[in-house]
Amino acid sequence: MISMRSIYALKALGVLARDRQKESFLIAELASAENIPKKFLESILLSLKVKGILTSKKGPKGGYSLAKAPHTLTVGSIVEALEGDLSPIQCLNGTAHPSCPECVDETTCGVRLIMADVKTAVCAVLYTVTLSDMLDRSETERQKLMALIDYAI
């Protein structure tokens, strides 16, 4: 499971991506738009800025904006910026690769082999779907709901 930190980040970035005409957004605006606790969002946005996903400006027209176009930001890169490596088990982590203490041979470990497949499948989705794709999909579903006609009396 991804944390609320990543969920809130995706929601806030969605606001930034939807309204590209606006130069930047204040934390309070983003928090209000997506019902996110302001202090928590502040920490999330700072992390995303450090990772190069957001930029910020101080002053009267200050606030946060996307550092890259929404069609170039993958959901995987956003989640990884906040969660770290997306491996479901420790021994698959690309940066810190400690073996499980009880593992005799990790090359034949059934758990590791299956979890490697899980990681591949998850990454195949998260690293091909962009922020724009996520918003388009949401809008498509919203349009479908609006097109439903209720014939109930």
DRENDONU-69851 format. One record per residue (C-alpha): x, y, z. Coordinates in pm, whole numbers, plus 32768, in hexadecimal, padded with zeros to 4 digits. Each point is the difference from the previous one (the first is absolute). Layout:
N
XYZ ...
***
This chain:
153
800080008000 8071815E7FBE 7FE280FA811B 7F0E81238024 813180D87FB9 80097F7E7E98 7E88800F7FD7 7FF7816A8072 812880507F1F 7F4E7F737ECF 7EC480C28054 80BC81488032 80CC7FCE7EC3 7EBA7FBB7F4B 7F85815B8061 8145809B7F80 7FEB7F3B7EBA 7E91804C7FBD 80258177801F 813A80467F36 7F9381677FB6 803B805D816A 81718046803C 80147F738162 7F2A7F8B8121 801680498171 80097ED980ED 7EB580738096 7F597FFA7EA6 80777E9E7FB9 7FA37F87815D 7EA480947FE0 7FC87F7E7E9D 80467E978064 7FA880068173 81667FB6806D 8089806B8155 80CE81397FB8 812D7FAC80DC 80177EA17F70 7FE880877E9D 811280FC8049 80F17EE78054 7F977F387ECB 803081267F15 8155804C8092 806B7E977FC0 7F8380167E9A 80BD81457FCF 81447F61807D 7FCA7EE07F09 7FD480F47EDD 7E8F7FBB7FC4 7F92815A8077 808E815D7FFE 7FA5811680EC 800581797FFF 7FF280F08124 7F4981487FFF 7EAB80877FA2 7FD97F1D7ED1 80B77EE480AB 7FA07E9B803C 803F7EAB7F6B 7FF77F947E95 80607ECA7F3D 816D7FF27F9B 7FAA7F237ED5 7EDB7FD77F17 7EF17F138084 80297F197ED4 816D7FC28063 7FC77FB88172 7FB17E938041 7F347F93812A 81227F178056 80FD81198012 7F1980C780E4 7FBC7EDB80E8 816E7F9A8004 80668164805A 7F367FDE8140 80087E8C804D 81587F9D7F83 80377EBB7F46 7EBA7F547FA2 80767EA18054 7F007F2E80BC 81177F5280C3 814E80798083 80E27F1A7F36 7F7D80917EB7 80588165805C 80ED80817EF7 80CA80E680E4 80207F408144 80097E907FAD 80137F46814A 7F9D7E957FEE 7EFD7F7280E7 80B77F628127 7F3F7EBA7FDD 80377FE57E87 80EB7EE87F9A 800D804F7E89 7F56813A7F82 80207F967E93 7F0F7EDF803F 7F2B809C8112 7E947FD97F96 7F8A813080C3 810A80DC7F60 7FB37F7D7EA2 7E8980448022 8035815680A1 80EF805C7EE5 7EDE7FBD7F10 7F1D80D980D9 80FC811C7FFA 80227FE47E85 7E87800B7FD0 7FCC812780EA 811F80C57F65 7F807FB27EA2 7EC180BC8057 8087811580DF 811F80607F1D 7F32800A7EC1 7ED580C38087 80408176800F 7F59810B80CF 7F47806B7EC3 7F8B7E9A7FC8 7F7E7FEE8164 7F3C81447FD3 7F797F957EAC 7F887EB7808F 7F5480B3811F 7F5980F47F11 7F8B7EE37F1F 7F597F578129 7F65814B806D 7F7180307EA1 7F707E9F8003 7F4E80488147 7F7481467F79 7F7F7F4D7ECA 7F317F0C80CC 7E9380537FF3 7F307FAB8130 7EA47F917F99 7F8B7FC38164 7EB6809C8063 
***
